[in-house]
Amino acid sequence: MRFWIPMATALVAAAPACAQEVSVKPLIEGRTRYEHVDQDGLAAASDAVTIRLRAGVEATRGPWSVLGEAQGNLAVVDKYYDGLRGVADRPVIGDPENAAIYRAQIRYRTQPLTVTAGRQRITLDDERFVGAAGFRNNGQTYDAVRTELVPLKGVKVDVTYAWNVRTVWGSDGRGFRQRGVSGDNVFANISAATPIGTLTGFAYLVDQDEAAVQGYRLSNQNYGARLAGSQPIAPKVKLNYQFSYARQSDYHRNPNDYKADYWLADGALDIGNWTLNAGYEVLGAGNGTALTSFQTPLGSVFKFQGWADKFTTNPPNGLHDIYVGGSHSWKKVGKIDLLSFQALYHRFQSDRLDQHYGDVVNLLATVKVKKTAISARYARYKADRFATDTTKMWLQLDWTY
């Protein structure tokens, strides 16, 4: 916990003594999920039924707020390998049973300045480099101090120092799947609104300073820029786009000496209730040895490279992801607030040696009624030169107070 508890105490003591009302907001959310994974080469399939509950409270007085939230994950059906317990004769489903503090933070917020200290959820940009891993039940949080400053209209400076990353493996995490990974992480970016979108320059210094976590080889420094925007091109037609580039190299105690590049070009065309999208993402190779390719250990990896999760660690020869898809949605269908369907296809190639790794198809159907969302999800990975054929299916119910 280092210094954030005494610092939080000092901040509270410095709060104005004037009488102000304290508003209290309960935080409650629940999730029930069935997940099935069938992977070639393993003796049995995995089946998990889990219930995840988060509950807490946020108290606000003037510019000050204090938030505390706990989470628990229970496996009702545990015919799966959770990455920590049991024999690895089934596919991994990364939702081990867990009970822990999810967030515990104090925040000072005014119009130009926000400072948040403590265990907190952090998502930056599209979560490629720093994210909350929201799909996994235990989530990912940061013991950190984050400062967000808006010095001018349309300009934002966002700087975080994080000394511990609480992982999706929960309170029983160990080995290379630790419950928390310490290190001196710095996430800094500055963004500005432009006529063609938000332009962001960033420096993300990731310090995985634990010998058990790949022998420090996931520590890296990333410098780059990102442009994200949208433009109407006709009535009920809008083009959304994002472009990103970053250069990565070894950092702190990483014994590897490497450099690798990252590129992203992504576009989506909204036509009425339809969305058509395509993109090209490159996580470059370094020298072709393990963990010298572009790595994003703190990103929300489920969002990228298909839901089969075959590329949570970038292969030594790097990765090219070409994807295309579409979705359709309806609002206010009877008592249903939103009904949507989505399909996405990915083709994976190496950055070096021109290898075809494989392909994945993603399918998703979602129904939302007030504060409840029900989704059915499917992913099928067809292997060529990397990993093995894998099929995954999910049925999920989410509810938020």
Long-range contacts (C-beta under 8 A, 24 or more apart in sequence): 1-143, 2-143, 2-163, 4-117, 4-118, 4-143, 4-145, 7-117, 7-145, 8-106, 8-117, 8-118, 11-64, 11-106, 11-108, 11-117, 12-64, 12-66, 12-106, 15-61, 15-62, 15-64, 16-62, 20-61, 20-62, 21-61, 22-59, 22-60, 22-61, 23-59, 23-60, 23-61, 24-57, 24-58, 24-59, 24-60, 25-57, 25-58, 25-59, 25-60, 26-55, 26-56, 26-57, 26-401, 27-54, 27-55, 27-56, 27-57, 27-58, 27-67, 27-69, 27-401, 28-53, 28-54, 28-55, 28-400, 28-401, 29-53, 29-54, 29-398, 29-399, 29-400, 29-401, 30-54, 30-398, 30-399, 31-137, 31-396, 31-397, 31-398, 31-399, 32-396, 32-397, 33-95, 33-137, 33-394, 33-395, 33-396, 33-397, 34-77, 34-394, 34-395, 34-396, 35-80, 35-93, 35-95, 35-392, 35-393, 35-394, 36-391, 36-392, 36-393, 36-394, 37-80, 37-90, 37-91, 37-92, 37-93, 37-390, 37-391, 37-392, 38-91, 38-390, 38-391, 38-392, 39-91, 39-388, 39-389, 39-390, 39-391, 40-383, 40-388, 40-389, 40-390, 41-388, 42-89, 42-90, 42-91, 43-89, 43-90, 44-79, 44-89, 44-90, 45-90, 45-91, 46-79, 46-80, 46-81, 46-90, 46-91, 46-92, 46-93, 47-77, 47-79, 47-80, 48-75, 48-77, 48-78, 48-79, 48-80, 48-93, 48-95, 49-75, 49-76, 49-77, 50-74, 50-75, 50-76, 50-95, 50-137, 51-76, 52-95, 52-137, 52-138, 54-102, 56-102, 56-103, 63-108, 63-109, 63-110, 64-106, 64-107, 64-108, 65-106, 65-107, 65-109, 66-105, 66-106, 66-107, 67-103, 67-104, 67-105, 67-106, 67-107, 68-101, 68-103, 68-104, 69-101, 69-102, 69-103, 69-104, 70-99, 70-100, 70-101, 70-102, 71-98, 71-99, 71-100, 71-101, 71-102, 71-138, 71-139, 72-98, 72-99, 72-100, 73-97, 73-98, 73-99, 73-137, 73-138, 73-170, 83-169, 83-177, 84-169, 84-172, 84-173, 84-174, 84-177, 85-172, 91-390, 94-136, 94-168, 94-169, 95-136, 95-137, 95-138, 95-168, 96-138, 96-169, 96-170, 96-172, 96-173, 97-170, 97-172, 98-137, 98-138, 98-170, 98-171, 98-172, 99-171, 100-138, 100-166, 100-170, 100-171, 100-179, 102-139, 102-141, 103-141, 111-150, 112-149, 112-150, 112-151, 113-147, 113-148, 113-149, 113-150, 114-146, 114-147, 114-148, 114-149, 115-145, 115-146, 115-147, 115-148, 116-144, 116-145, 116-146, 117-144, 117-145, 117-146, 118-143, 118-144, 119-143, 119-144, 119-166, 120-144, 120-146, 122-146, 122-160, 122-162, 122-187, 123-300, 124-158, 124-187, 124-189, 124-202, 124-204, 125-189, 125-200, 125-202, 125-226, 125-228, 125-244, 126-226, 126-228, 126-242, 126-244, 126-303, 127-299, 127-300, 127-303, 128-244, 128-264, 128-296, 128-299, 128-300, 128-303, 128-304, 129-187, 129-202, 129-204, 129-206, 129-222, 129-246, 129-296, 129-298, 129-299, 130-160, 130-187, 130-204, 130-298, 130-299, 131-298, 131-299, 131-300, 131-303, 132-300, 133-168, 133-300, 133-301, 133-302, 134-300, 135-300, 135-302, 135-303, 136-168, 136-302, 137-168, 138-167, 138-168, 138-169, 138-170, 139-168, 140-165, 140-166, 140-167, 140-168, 140-298, 140-300, 141-165, 141-166, 142-166, 142-185, 143-180, 144-185, 154-192, 154-193, 155-190, 155-191, 155-192, 155-193, 156-190, 156-191, 156-192, 157-189, 157-190, 158-187, 158-188, 158-189, 158-190, 158-191, 159-186, 159-187, 159-188, 160-185, 160-186, 160-187, 160-188, 161-185, 161-186, 162-186, 162-187, 165-298, 175-212, 176-212, 176-213, 176-214, 178-210, 178-212, 178-213, 181-208, 181-209, 181-210, 181-213, 182-209, 182-210, 183-207, 183-208, 183-209, 183-210, 183-219, 183-252, 184-209, 184-252, 185-298, 194-229, 196-227, 196-229, 196-231, 197-227, 197-228, 197-229, 197-230, 197-241, 197-242, 198-227, 198-228, 198-229, 199-225, 199-226, 199-227, 200-225, 200-226, 200-227, 200-228, 201-225, 202-226, 202-246, 205-251, 206-251, 206-297, 206-298, 207-251, 207-252, 208-297, 209-252, 209-253, 214-291, 215-255, 216-252, 216-253, 216-254, 216-255, 217-254, 217-255, 217-256, 217-290, 217-291, 218-254, 218-291, 218-295, 218-297, 219-250, 219-251, 219-252, 219-253, 219-254, 220-248, 220-249, 220-250, 220-251, 220-254, 220-295, 221-248, 221-249, 221-250, 221-251, 222-246, 222-247, 222-248, 222-262, 223-247, 224-262, 236-270, 236-271, 236-272, 237-269, 237-270, 237-271, 237-272, 238-269, 238-270, 239-267, 239-268, 239-269, 239-270, 240-267, 240-268, 240-269, 240-270, 241-266, 241-267, 241-268, 242-266, 246-294, 248-294, 248-295, 256-286, 256-289, 256-291, 256-292, 258-286, 258-287, 258-292, 259-286, 260-284, 260-285, 260-286, 260-292, 260-293, 260-294, 260-318, 261-294, 262-294, 273-328, 273-329, 273-330, 274-326, 274-327, 274-328, 275-326, 275-327, 275-328, 275-329, 276-325, 276-326, 277-324, 277-325, 277-326, 277-327, 277-344, 278-323, 278-324, 278-325, 279-321, 279-322, 279-323, 279-324, 280-320, 280-321, 280-322, 280-323, 281-305, 281-319, 281-320, 281-321, 281-323, 282-318, 282-319, 282-320, 282-321, 282-351, 283-314, 283-318, 283-319, 283-321, 283-351, 284-318, 284-351, 285-316, 285-317, 285-318, 285-350, 285-351, 285-352, 286-318, 288-316, 288-317, 288-352, 288-353, 289-316, 290-316, 291-316, 292-316, 293-317, 293-318, 293-319, 293-351, 294-318, 305-346, 305-348, 305-360, 306-344, 306-346, 306-348, 306-360, 306-362, 306-379, 306-381, 307-360, 307-362, 307-377, 307-379, 307-392, 308-360, 308-379, 308-380, 308-381, 308-390, 308-392, 309-392, 310-357, 310-358, 310-360, 310-381, 310-383, 310-386, 310-387, 310-390, 311-348, 315-350, 315-357, 315-386, 317-350, 317-351, 317-352, 317-353, 317-355, 318-350, 318-351, 318-352, 319-348, 319-349, 319-350, 319-351, 319-357, 320-348, 320-349, 320-350, 320-351, 321-346, 321-347, 321-348, 322-346, 322-347, 322-349, 323-347, 325-362, 335-369, 336-367, 336-368, 336-369, 337-368, 337-369, 337-370, 338-366, 338-367, 338-368, 339-366, 339-367, 339-368, 340-364, 340-365, 340-366, 341-365, 341-366, 342-366, 348-386, 350-385, 355-384, 355-385, 355-386, 356-384, 356-385, 357-383, 357-384, 357-385, 357-386, 357-387, 358-382, 358-383, 358-384, 358-385, 358-386, 358-387, 359-384, 371-399, 371-400, 371-401, 372-397, 372-398, 372-399, 373-397, 373-398, 373-399, 374-398
